[in-house]
Amino acid sequence: MSDMQSLVDSITQQQDQYLNRLFKLLRIPSVSTDPAFSQDVYKAGKWVADQFQEMGLSVQMVKTKSHPIVLAQTPTVEGAPTVLVYGHYDVQPADPLEQWISPPFEPTVRDGNIYARGATDDKGQMLTHVFSTEAWMKHRGGVPINIKFLIEGEEECGSTALSQFLKGDYNDQIGCTSEEKLACDVVVISDSSQFGAGIPAITYGLRGIVAFELTVVGPKQDLHSGTFGGAVANPVNALMRVMASFQDDVGKITIDGFYDDVQEMEPVEREQWKQLPFSEAEFMDKIGITETFGEPGYSTIERRWSRPTLDINGISGGYQGEGGKTIVPSKAVAKFTCRLVPNQDPAKIAKSIQAHVAARISTAFKWNLHIGHGAPGVVVPLDSPFMSAASTAIEQAFGKTPVLIRAGGSIPIVSNFKQKLGVDTLLLGWGQNDDNTHSPNEKFSVDDFQKGIIASAYLWQAISEINK
């Protein structure tokens, strides 16, 4: 029996133990966006740090102004490549609670899936790399490469502390610069999805993002619409006009200069994506729509992976209770985001949107456009030895060669790592597109969780052979 097969067998024998340990972490409601859960967020970070401690890694919990950052490192292997594994232990709020079939923080297995908030985003996927490293150390006496872990607790609310860490705000705690602490040859992140059930994938491109909140204020208080309607400008009406002006009837963004810097997809990419087993009918059926919508001249996959967007995420203003209330509201608010593609600059897009809004709101109103977090889109080179190593590892674990895909979502830290550390990221998602990420009944396949651990173990072996 080969050494690797022996290691894989040992991982398989530990399946129930790995699952039970994942359940322990899933039971901690580490909702980073809500201050009411701050103690639980800390508890989750401490749980992760304790796992590393028990594995024999060097561990630090960096105290920040909010939630701690957990750093860990395997014993040094001179001359071997260094991998930085990034993940997060915080989760999204579980609301609306009434739509969960089982309690969000009481993990339950149904139909081969683990149901719980954080199951796939990102506790389950993150732990695949922790457990594979542990398996190497227990059953092979150590990992053949250098592995560093950076596990944060604010990914779901903007990663402010991590941004401060990368800027050097906590260098005194770690005893060196953040660049020195995180120096590596490649980053590995598992916080995404396969292309489909039984179709493993490597994600080589992500869209970027820039977030906004527009507030429009009219009278100092809500007014009677009979007494004042027609004589006082309505901020909700004004907000709706602005929101409607962002996009034409066929889905094209109307902001001046919005498409100027868009990097078009390569013809070879377009051909490769056409070959993927994608069913428009199944896609629509899964999400409960009767037709797709978007920019003309592009397929559904192309719109999701390679074209920029502007979507309104939420609107509030006026009376929201039962029945009617005839008023001219005092204030209206809209939250919206743009997903950006490579070459688009979030700051430039924000400036264009600011000008667009300013040209369309009457002087009858006070208004403010708050510009939130932003990050550019990313495309990773396909010809690196690390990409080849990842493909080999995934094929060994899943029994199929992974397809190469982009993703429509954003992981801002990927571009931060590129800028700060000068390295690319392997995006190796073990989840599925229908895992209900950020939604009720979030899930993660038990089988994919186990295969993810095995793929991670094979990955450390494949990367160790790159220099040879």
C-alpha positions as CSV (number, residue, x, y, z in Angstrom):
1,M,0.0,0.0,0.0
2,S,1.4,3.4,-1.0
3,D,2.0,6.1,1.7
4,M,-0.7,8.3,0.2
5,Q,-3.3,5.6,0.1
6,S,-2.5,4.8,3.7
7,L,-3.1,8.5,4.6
8,V,-6.4,8.6,2.6
9,D,-7.5,5.4,4.4
10,S,-6.8,7.0,7.7
11,I,-8.8,10.1,6.7
12,T,-11.7,7.9,5.6
13,Q,-11.7,6.1,9.0
14,Q,-11.9,9.4,10.8
15,Q,-15.0,10.6,8.9
16,D,-17.4,10.5,11.8
17,Q,-14.9,12.3,14.1
18,Y,-14.4,15.0,11.5
19,L,-18.2,15.4,11.2
20,N,-18.7,15.7,14.9
21,R,-16.0,18.3,15.2
22,L,-17.5,20.3,12.4
23,F,-20.8,20.1,14.3
24,K,-19.2,21.6,17.4
25,L,-18.1,24.7,15.4
26,L,-21.5,25.0,13.6
27,R,-23.3,25.1,17.0
28,I,-21.5,28.4,17.8
29,P,-23.6,31.3,16.4
30,S,-20.7,33.4,15.2
31,V,-22.7,36.1,13.5
32,S,-20.2,38.9,13.0
33,T,-22.6,41.5,11.7
34,D,-24.6,41.6,15.0
35,P,-22.9,42.9,18.2
36,A,-25.2,40.7,20.2
37,F,-23.2,37.7,19.0
38,S,-19.8,39.2,19.7
39,Q,-19.0,36.7,22.5
40,D,-20.0,33.8,20.2
41,V,-17.8,35.1,17.5
42,Y,-14.8,35.1,19.9
43,K,-15.8,31.6,21.1
44,A,-15.6,30.4,17.5
45,G,-12.2,31.9,16.9
46,K,-11.0,30.4,20.1
47,W,-12.3,27.0,19.1
48,V,-10.3,27.2,15.8
49,A,-7.2,28.3,17.6
50,D,-7.5,25.4,20.0
51,Q,-7.6,23.0,17.1
52,F,-4.3,24.3,15.8
53,Q,-2.9,24.2,19.3
54,E,-3.8,20.5,19.7
55,M,-2.3,19.8,16.3
56,G,1.1,21.1,17.5
57,L,1.1,24.2,15.3
58,S,2.5,27.5,16.4
59,V,-0.6,29.7,17.0
60,Q,-1.5,33.3,17.6
61,M,-4.8,35.0,18.2
62,V,-4.4,38.6,17.1
63,K,-6.5,40.9,19.2
64,T,-8.2,43.5,17.0
65,K,-10.7,46.3,17.5
66,S,-13.4,43.8,16.8
67,H,-13.0,40.0,16.2
68,P,-9.7,38.2,16.5
69,I,-7.6,36.9,13.6
70,V,-6.3,33.4,14.1
71,L,-2.8,32.7,12.8
72,A,-1.1,29.2,12.8
73,Q,1.9,27.6,11.1
74,T,3.2,24.1,10.7
75,P,6.8,23.2,11.6
76,T,9.2,24.7,9.0
77,V,10.4,22.5,6.1
78,E,13.5,24.1,4.7
79,G,13.4,24.6,0.9
80,A,9.7,23.5,0.5
81,P,7.0,25.7,-0.9
82,T,4.8,27.7,1.5
83,V,1.0,27.8,1.2
84,L,-1.2,30.3,3.0
85,V,-4.7,28.9,3.7
86,Y,-7.3,31.6,4.2
87,G,-10.8,31.1,5.7
88,H,-13.3,32.6,8.1
89,Y,-15.1,31.4,11.2
90,D,-17.9,34.0,11.1
91,V,-21.3,33.5,9.5
92,Q,-24.2,35.4,8.1
93,P,-27.3,36.1,10.2
94,A,-29.8,33.2,10.1
95,D,-32.9,35.3,9.5
96,P,-35.6,34.6,8.5
97,L,-35.7,31.9,11.1
98,E,-39.2,30.7,10.3
99,Q,-38.0,29.5,6.9
100,W,-35.5,27.0,8.4
101,I,-36.6,23.4,8.4
102,S,-34.2,22.6,11.3
103,P,-32.6,25.2,13.7
104,P,-29.8,27.1,12.0
105,F,-27.3,26.4,14.8
106,E,-28.2,22.8,15.4
107,P,-26.5,20.9,12.6
108,T,-28.7,18.2,11.1
109,V,-28.0,15.7,8.4
110,R,-30.7,15.1,5.9
111,D,-30.5,13.4,2.5
112,G,-26.7,13.3,2.7
113,N,-26.4,17.0,3.5
114,I,-25.3,18.9,6.6
115,Y,-27.9,21.7,7.3
116,A,-26.7,24.6,9.4
117,R,-25.7,28.3,9.1
118,G,-22.0,28.3,8.1
119,A,-22.0,24.7,6.8
120,T,-20.6,25.6,3.4
121,D,-19.8,29.3,4.1
122,D,-17.2,28.8,5.4
123,K,-16.8,26.6,8.4
124,G,-17.1,23.2,6.6
125,Q,-14.9,24.2,3.7
126,M,-12.3,25.8,5.8
127,L,-12.0,22.8,8.1
128,T,-11.2,20.5,5.2
129,H,-7.7,22.0,5.1
130,V,-7.3,22.0,8.9
131,F,-8.3,18.3,9.1
132,S,-6.1,17.3,6.1
133,T,-3.1,19.0,7.7
134,E,-3.9,17.3,11.0
135,A,-4.0,13.9,9.2
136,W,-0.6,14.5,7.6
137,M,0.9,15.4,11.0
138,K,-0.7,12.4,12.8
139,H,-0.1,9.7,10.3
140,R,3.0,10.9,8.3
141,G,4.9,12.8,11.0
142,G,4.4,16.2,9.4
143,V,3.4,18.0,6.2
144,P,5.9,18.0,3.3
145,I,5.4,21.7,2.8
146,N,5.1,24.8,4.9
147,I,1.4,25.7,5.7
148,K,0.3,28.9,7.2
149,F,-3.3,29.5,8.3
150,L,-5.1,32.9,8.4
151,I,-8.6,32.5,9.7
152,E,-10.6,35.7,10.3
153,G,-13.9,36.5,12.0
154,E,-15.2,39.4,9.9
155,E,-15.5,38.1,6.3
156,E,-19.2,38.6,6.4
157,C,-19.1,42.2,7.5
158,G,-16.2,43.7,5.5
159,S,-13.0,42.3,6.9
160,T,-12.1,45.6,8.5
161,A,-9.7,44.1,11.1
162,L,-8.0,42.0,8.4
163,S,-7.5,45.1,6.3
164,Q,-5.9,46.8,9.3
165,F,-3.7,43.8,9.9
166,L,-2.5,43.8,6.3
167,K,-1.7,47.5,6.6
168,G,0.5,46.7,9.6
169,D,-1.7,48.0,12.5
170,Y,-1.0,44.8,14.5
171,N,2.7,44.2,13.7
172,D,3.6,44.8,17.3
173,Q,1.5,41.7,18.3
174,I,3.0,39.4,15.7
175,G,6.6,40.7,16.1
176,C,7.2,41.3,12.4
177,T,5.5,42.9,9.4
178,S,2.3,41.3,8.1
179,E,4.1,40.7,4.8
180,E,6.8,38.7,6.6
181,K,4.2,36.8,8.7
182,L,2.1,35.8,5.6
183,A,4.9,35.4,3.1
184,C,4.1,32.5,0.8
185,D,4.2,31.1,-2.7
186,V,0.4,30.7,-3.2
187,V,-2.8,31.2,-1.3
188,V,-5.5,28.5,-1.0
189,I,-9.1,29.4,-0.4
190,S,-12.1,27.1,-0.2
191,D,-15.2,29.4,0.0
192,S,-16.8,28.7,-3.3
193,S,-18.6,26.0,-5.3
194,Q,-18.0,23.2,-7.8
195,F,-19.6,23.7,-11.2
196,G,-22.4,21.2,-10.3
197,A,-23.0,17.9,-8.6
198,G,-20.3,15.5,-9.6
199,I,-18.5,18.2,-11.5
200,P,-15.5,19.5,-9.5
201,A,-14.0,22.8,-10.5
202,I,-11.2,25.3,-10.0
203,T,-12.3,28.9,-10.0
204,Y,-9.8,31.1,-11.8
205,G,-11.8,34.4,-11.9
206,L,-14.0,36.4,-9.6
207,R,-16.0,39.6,-10.1
208,G,-15.1,42.6,-7.9
209,I,-17.6,44.7,-5.9
210,V,-18.4,48.2,-4.8
211,A,-21.3,48.9,-2.4
212,F,-23.5,52.0,-1.9
213,E,-26.2,53.4,0.3
214,L,-28.2,56.3,-1.1
215,T,-30.3,58.4,1.4
216,V,-32.8,61.0,0.1
217,V,-34.4,63.4,2.7
218,G,-37.3,65.7,2.1
219,P,-39.5,67.3,4.9
220,K,-38.3,67.2,8.5
221,Q,-41.1,64.6,9.3
222,D,-43.7,62.5,7.6
223,L,-46.6,64.6,6.3
224,H,-50.3,64.1,5.6
225,S,-50.5,63.3,1.9
226,G,-53.9,64.9,1.6
227,T,-52.8,68.2,3.2
228,F,-49.3,68.3,1.7
229,G,-49.3,66.0,-1.3
230,G,-48.6,67.8,-4.6
231,A,-47.0,70.7,-2.8
232,V,-44.1,68.9,-1.2
233,A,-41.5,66.8,-3.1
234,N,-41.7,63.1,-2.2
235,P,-38.2,61.6,-1.4
236,V,-39.5,58.0,-2.1
237,N,-40.6,59.1,-5.6
238,A,-37.3,60.8,-6.2
239,L,-35.4,57.8,-5.1
240,M,-37.4,55.5,-7.4
241,R,-36.6,57.7,-10.4
242,V,-32.9,57.6,-9.6
243,M,-32.9,53.8,-9.1
244,A,-34.8,53.3,-12.4
245,S,-32.3,55.4,-14.3
246,F,-29.4,53.1,-13.5
247,Q,-30.4,50.4,-16.0
248,D,-32.3,50.3,-19.3
249,D,-35.2,47.9,-20.1
250,V,-32.9,45.1,-21.4
251,G,-30.4,45.2,-18.5
252,K,-27.6,47.4,-19.7
253,I,-26.1,49.9,-17.1
254,T,-26.6,53.5,-18.2
255,I,-23.9,55.1,-16.0
256,D,-21.6,57.2,-18.2
257,G,-18.3,55.3,-18.7
258,F,-19.4,52.2,-16.8
259,Y,-18.2,49.8,-19.5
260,D,-15.1,51.8,-20.6
261,D,-12.5,49.5,-18.8
262,V,-14.3,46.2,-19.0
263,Q,-12.0,43.3,-19.9
264,E,-13.7,41.2,-22.5
265,M,-13.6,37.5,-22.2
266,E,-11.2,35.6,-24.5
267,P,-12.8,33.7,-27.4
268,V,-11.3,30.5,-26.0
269,E,-13.1,31.1,-22.7
270,R,-16.4,31.6,-24.5
271,E,-16.0,28.3,-26.3
272,Q,-15.0,26.4,-23.1
273,W,-18.0,27.8,-21.3
274,K,-20.3,26.6,-24.1
275,Q,-19.1,23.1,-23.5
276,L,-20.0,23.1,-19.9
277,P,-23.1,21.0,-19.0
278,F,-25.4,23.9,-18.2
279,S,-29.2,23.7,-18.6
280,E,-31.0,27.0,-18.8
281,A,-34.3,25.2,-17.9
282,E,-32.8,23.6,-14.8
283,F,-31.2,26.9,-13.7
284,M,-34.6,28.7,-14.0
285,D,-36.4,25.9,-12.2
286,K,-34.0,25.8,-9.3
287,I,-34.5,29.5,-8.5
288,G,-38.2,29.7,-9.4
289,I,-38.1,32.0,-12.4
290,T,-39.7,31.6,-15.9
291,E,-37.2,33.5,-17.9
292,T,-33.6,34.8,-17.6
293,F,-32.8,38.5,-18.0
294,G,-29.7,40.5,-18.8
295,E,-27.4,42.3,-21.1
296,P,-28.1,41.4,-24.7
297,G,-25.5,39.4,-26.7
298,Y,-24.3,37.3,-23.7
299,S,-25.3,33.9,-22.4
300,T,-26.5,33.3,-18.8
301,I,-23.1,32.0,-17.8
302,E,-21.3,34.9,-19.5
303,R,-23.5,37.4,-17.7
304,R,-22.9,35.8,-14.3
305,W,-19.1,35.4,-14.7
306,S,-17.7,38.0,-17.0
307,R,-20.1,41.0,-17.2
308,P,-20.5,43.9,-14.6
309,T,-23.8,44.5,-12.9
310,L,-25.8,47.0,-10.8
311,D,-28.4,45.5,-8.4
312,I,-30.6,47.1,-5.9
313,N,-30.3,45.1,-2.7
314,G,-32.9,46.8,-0.5
315,I,-35.2,49.8,-0.4
316,S,-36.9,51.5,2.6
317,G,-39.0,54.6,3.1
318,G,-42.4,55.6,4.4
319,Y,-44.9,53.4,6.2
320,Q,-44.1,49.6,6.3
321,G,-46.8,48.3,8.7
322,E,-50.1,46.6,8.2
323,G,-52.8,48.5,6.3
324,G,-52.3,51.9,4.8
325,K,-51.0,55.2,6.0
326,T,-51.4,58.2,3.7
327,I,-48.2,60.2,4.1
328,V,-45.5,62.0,2.2
329,P,-42.4,60.2,3.7
330,S,-39.6,62.2,5.2
331,K,-36.8,59.9,4.0
332,A,-36.0,57.1,1.6
333,V,-33.0,54.8,1.5
334,A,-31.7,52.3,-1.1
335,K,-28.8,49.9,-0.8
336,F,-27.2,48.7,-4.0
337,T,-24.0,47.0,-5.3
338,C,-22.1,46.8,-8.5
339,R,-20.3,43.5,-9.4
340,L,-17.2,44.5,-11.4
341,V,-15.0,42.6,-13.8
342,P,-11.2,42.8,-14.2
343,N,-9.8,46.2,-15.2
344,Q,-12.8,48.1,-13.7
345,D,-11.7,50.4,-10.8
346,P,-14.1,50.5,-7.9
347,A,-13.1,54.1,-7.1
348,K,-13.7,55.2,-10.7
349,I,-17.1,53.5,-10.8
350,A,-18.1,55.1,-7.5
351,K,-17.2,58.5,-8.9
352,S,-19.3,58.0,-12.0
353,I,-22.3,56.9,-9.9
354,Q,-21.9,59.9,-7.6
355,A,-22.1,62.2,-10.7
356,H,-25.1,60.2,-12.1
357,V,-27.0,60.7,-8.9
358,A,-26.1,64.3,-8.5
359,A,-27.5,65.1,-12.0
360,R,-30.9,63.5,-11.2
361,I,-31.9,64.6,-7.7
362,S,-33.7,67.9,-7.3
363,T,-32.4,70.7,-5.0
364,A,-35.6,70.1,-3.1
365,F,-33.9,67.3,-1.3
366,K,-30.9,66.7,0.9
367,W,-29.1,63.5,-0.1
368,N,-26.0,61.4,0.6
369,L,-24.4,58.6,-1.2
370,H,-22.3,56.4,1.2
371,I,-19.7,54.4,-0.6
372,G,-18.9,51.2,1.2
373,H,-16.4,48.4,0.7
374,G,-15.0,47.7,-2.7
375,A,-12.6,45.4,-4.5
376,P,-11.5,44.8,-8.1
377,G,-12.2,41.7,-10.1
378,V,-9.5,39.0,-10.4
379,V,-8.4,36.5,-13.0
380,V,-5.7,34.0,-12.0
381,P,-3.2,32.7,-14.6
382,L,-4.0,29.1,-15.7
383,D,-0.4,28.1,-16.5
384,S,1.1,28.0,-13.0
385,P,2.5,24.8,-11.5
386,F,0.1,25.4,-8.5
387,M,-2.9,25.3,-10.8
388,S,-1.6,22.0,-12.2
389,A,-1.0,20.6,-8.7
390,A,-4.6,21.5,-7.7
391,S,-6.0,19.9,-10.8
392,T,-4.1,16.7,-10.0
393,A,-5.2,16.6,-6.3
394,I,-8.9,17.2,-7.1
395,E,-8.9,14.5,-9.8
396,Q,-7.4,12.0,-7.3
397,A,-10.0,12.8,-4.6
398,F,-13.1,13.3,-6.7
399,G,-12.3,10.9,-9.6
400,K,-12.8,13.6,-12.3
401,T,-10.6,16.2,-13.8
402,P,-11.9,19.6,-12.6
403,V,-13.4,22.1,-15.0
404,L,-12.1,25.7,-15.1
405,I,-14.7,28.3,-14.2
406,R,-15.1,31.8,-13.1
407,A,-17.5,32.9,-10.4
408,G,-19.9,35.8,-10.2
409,G,-19.3,36.5,-6.5
410,S,-16.5,38.5,-4.9
411,I,-13.8,37.5,-2.4
412,P,-12.1,40.9,-1.9
413,I,-9.2,39.4,0.0
414,V,-7.9,37.7,-3.2
415,S,-7.0,41.0,-4.7
416,N,-5.6,42.2,-1.4
417,F,-3.3,39.2,-1.2
418,K,-2.1,39.8,-4.8
419,Q,-1.3,43.5,-4.0
420,K,0.3,42.8,-0.6
421,L,2.0,39.5,-1.0
422,G,2.5,39.4,-4.8
423,V,1.0,35.9,-5.1
424,D,-2.0,34.3,-6.8
425,T,-4.8,32.3,-5.2
426,L,-6.2,28.8,-5.8
427,L,-9.9,29.0,-5.4
428,L,-10.9,25.4,-4.7
429,G,-14.6,25.2,-3.8
430,W,-16.1,22.0,-2.5
431,G,-19.6,23.4,-2.2
432,Q,-22.6,23.4,-4.6
433,N,-24.4,26.3,-6.2
434,D,-27.6,25.3,-4.5
435,D,-26.1,25.2,-1.0
436,N,-28.3,28.2,0.0
437,T,-25.3,30.3,1.0
438,H,-26.6,33.4,3.0
439,S,-30.1,31.9,2.8
440,P,-32.3,29.7,5.1
441,N,-31.4,26.0,5.1
442,E,-27.8,26.4,4.2
443,K,-26.2,23.0,3.5
444,F,-23.0,21.2,2.6
445,S,-22.8,17.7,1.2
446,V,-21.3,15.2,3.6
447,D,-19.6,13.4,0.7
448,D,-18.1,16.7,-0.6
449,F,-16.9,17.5,2.9
450,Q,-15.0,14.2,3.1
451,K,-13.7,14.5,-0.5
452,G,-12.5,18.0,0.3
453,I,-10.4,16.7,3.1
454,I,-8.9,14.1,0.9
455,A,-8.3,16.6,-2.0
456,S,-6.6,18.9,0.4
457,A,-4.3,16.1,1.6
458,Y,-3.4,15.2,-2.0
459,L,-2.8,19.0,-2.7
460,W,-0.1,19.2,0.0
461,Q,1.7,16.2,-1.6
462,A,1.4,17.6,-5.2
463,I,2.7,21.1,-4.1
464,S,5.6,19.5,-2.4
465,E,6.7,17.9,-5.7
466,I,6.8,21.3,-7.6
467,N,10.4,22.2,-6.8
468,K,11.5,18.6,-7.6
